[in-house]
Amino acid sequence: MGELLTGLGLSSDVALGITIYGIVLLAALWLAMIVWAYRDMRSRSRDTFAHIGSALLIALLLIPGLIIYLLVRPRETLSEAYERSLEEEALLQEIEEKPTCPGCGQRVQSNWQACPHCFTRLKKPCVHCHQMLELSWQVCPYCTTQQRTVEQGSIVPQYARPVNMPEEAPSQPVRVRRAVRNAEPLEFIEGDDYTR
């Protein structure tokens, strides 16, 4: 390269300086490509052999090695994969947490008594503590009150016996009528009061 530069009319000292500068520049570029590939692979993989292999590939093959590395490297970094998995997890939780109405399929809140779209009864309040209960629950898990039953047209509240109390004979027998769910939604009528 020095002979080419001297042939252009440059002195041998200037030609030697330009040649050395070009060699240093190419060596720095070669070293920078090796370091970049090593760091890039370290951000994309936890495998130590992949880190070293990518650096050796570029160290031995230079530009073709860089092209090969760019073609075979993992598509996303570890931090991008972690963020994507967090986003997917958040979306799944958001989907799972929002209940839907069994009547119309619209989204409802977990503490609603009825669906505002189709008036399907969703929950019932406890007769004693007024916590929201599933329709099929016969005993309130919060206060252990047995829910209302219908006996000969009158509503009789019943209370579940706590585990640590001795069993006493009931003063009068109570018949429990099981609710039968219809295929069509229950209609919520204003004035339907479940408090005592």
Protein Blocks (a to p, Z undefined) as FASTA:
>chain_A
ZZmmmmnopafklmmmmmmmmmmmmmmmmmmmmmmmmmmmmmmpcbfklmmmmmmmmmmn
mmmmmmmmmmmmcfbdfklmmmmmmmmmmmmmmmmmmccdfklopacdfkbfbdfklopa
fbdcdfklopacdfklmbdfklopacdddeehiacddddddfklccdddfbdcddddddd
dfbdcdddehiacbZZ
